[in-house]
Amino acid sequence: MPPTDPARHLAVIELRQYTLRPGRRDDLIELFDRELVETQEEAGTAVLGQFRDLDHPDRFVWLRGFPDMAVRHDALTAFYGGPVWARHGPQANATMTDSDDVLLLRPLTDDTGFPASPSARPRPGTPAPDRFVSATVWSFPPGRTDGIALIKNLLPLLRSTGAAPLAALVTEAAPNTFPRLPVRSGENAAVVITSYPNESAHRRHLSAVHAHPVARDEILPAVEREQTAAPRTLRLAPTARSLIS
């Protein structure tokens, strides 16, 4: 299967959170960045970002994308049924206790997704970037669109207060085309992913957002009324070969 065409929009994104055996995260990252990046892309997957979760030392977070659900099926079938996963999959799986925390997502609007090739990938051996990435996840009642609309209204305020989101995503409701890998069902989530020079810049941006009159008095209180749980922010450090940083 040919690699993902860089000119094609990624309409399907997976946000994957793996819980690992104690002390095994660096083992998985070393294997992943060495053996499981280009090989997935050769099968038709866009590997977007790999991260250490700064709040959970035994959690690995990553993102991958596809132009559509049919390509996702074909790419995953090719990769997980192929020789690379047969050779390296057992070693990867041995580091994990859970790999089923997966949100299947799509861009919130036509201009809030990821391109297929957002930048040049760092070469093996490159030091990890000194960057901070946040992924904030809001959960809303299934079938309701009010909360999603509020997040859409929040995006211009995020930009005006000093940080342009890399992507804003919402739940993809289409059936899972590769049931061998489960995804979380019954979700109605919005995810905003933003990059900062460091965590201090992230905190300053959050303060600016919460101080903005429209966000403070209108949008954020309305989001709180709609949500089914408090928003969760993943605090992430990109690995050396992550495209997103």
VENZIQUI-V805664 format. One line per field, one symbol per residue. ss: DSSP state (A for helix, B for strand, O for the rest). psi: psi as a letter, one per 20 degrees, with the letter a starting at -180 (. if undefined). burial: + if it has 16 or more other C-alpha atoms within 10 Angstrom, else -. A space follows every 50 residues. Layout:
ss->???
psi->???
burial->???
This chain:
ss->OOOOOOOOBOOBBBBBBBBBOOOOAAAAAAAAAAAOOAAAAAOOOBBBBB BBBOOOOOBBBBBBBBOOAAAAAAAAAAAAOOAAAAAAAAAAAOOBBBBB BBBBBBBOOOOOOOBOOOOOOOOOOOOOOOOBBBBBBBBBOOOOOAAAAA AAAAAAAAAAOOOOOOBBBBBOOOOOOOOOOOOOOOOOBBBBBBBBOOAA AAAAAAAAAAAOAAAAAAAAAAAAAABBBBBBBBBBBBOOOOOOO
psi->pqrpphiqqoipppopopprqpjjghgggggghgijfhhghhijqoogqp qpoiioikppprpqrqhrhghgggghgggijahghhgighgghiiqhpjj nppprrqgrhjjaprhnhrppqqqipqqqmrppqoppqprppiqiggghh hghhghhggijjopqhqpqrpoiqqoimihoqrprkqnqppppqqqhrhg hgghggghghipgggghfgghhghhhqirqqpppoqoqrhjphp.
burial->---++---++++++++++++---++--++--++--+++++++++++++++ +++---+++++++++++-+-++++++-+++----+------+--++--+- -+++++++---++++++-----------+-+++++++++++-----++-+ ++-++-++--++++++++++++---+++----+---++++++++++--+- -+--+--++-----+---++--+--+++--+--++++++++++++
